[in-house]
């Protein structure tokens, strides 16, 4: 399940960057809102999946409430899910 969560986190992070740095400028600079509509829909679905997978992984990974909150809140910021992947989602060394 962690491998799926890591994939979703990566895609969610990419969709956030695409929304903030491509779709929104296209909407406001080029007056073309179609990118916000399409990328925004994909981002919304990925965001919901990210939160669901965070919930499903919380007990399995033994995250504290603070860690869980950081993992969830990070998805709201550009590059947040990339940080979370490095800090919390990498396979644990034996």
N, C-alpha and C positions, 0 to 999 in steps of 0.2 A: 504494500500500500504506500510505503514511503517513496518508492520509485515513481509511482503515479503522481504523488503529491509534488515531487520535485519537478516533474514535467509540466504539471499545471502551473506551478509557481513560475517557471521559466516563461511559459506562454502568457501568463497573466502580466508578468513584468514587461514583456515585449509589447503586449496590447496597450498597457498604460503609456509606454513611451510613444507608441504610434498615435495614440489618442491625443496626448498632450503636445507632442512636437511635430505632428503631421496633420492630423485631422482637424484639430482646433484652429491652427493657423490657416488651413485651407478654407475653413468656414468663415473666419473673420477677415482674412486678407483677400482671398480670391472669391469670396461670397459663394462658396460651393459647399453646402451642408451635407451632401450625400456621404462623404467620408466619415463624418461624425456619426451619422445614422448607422452605417455598416460596421465600422470599427467599434463604435460605442456598444452595439448589440453584442458583438463577440466579446468585448471586454467585460460587459455585464455578466454574461454567462460564465466566463472564466473566473471572475471575481467570486461569484456564488459558489462555484466548484472549489475554489481555493479555500473559502471559509468552511465549507462542508468537510473537505479533506483535513483541514487543520483540526476541526472538532473530532473527526474520526481517529486522527493520529495522536491526540493529546494524551490519552491514558497509555497507549502503547509506547510512546516515547518518554513518558514520565515527565512531561513538561510541567513546571510550576505555573501558577496563574499568571505570574509576571511574564514568564517566557511565552505563554500562550497569548497574552495580550499583545506583546511585542510582535509576535508572528502575525497576528491578525491586523494590527494597526499598520504594520510595514507595507501591507498591500495597497495602502492609500497613497503612497509616495513613489515618485519615479525612482527606480533603482532599489526600492525597498525589498522586493522579493529576491533580488540578486544577493543582497546582504544576508537575508534570512537563509538562503540556500547555503552560503558559505559558513554561517555561524551555527545554524541549528539543524539543517537537513542533510548534511554530509554523513555518509556512513561512519559509525563510531569505530575507532580503532580498538583492536582487542588487546 
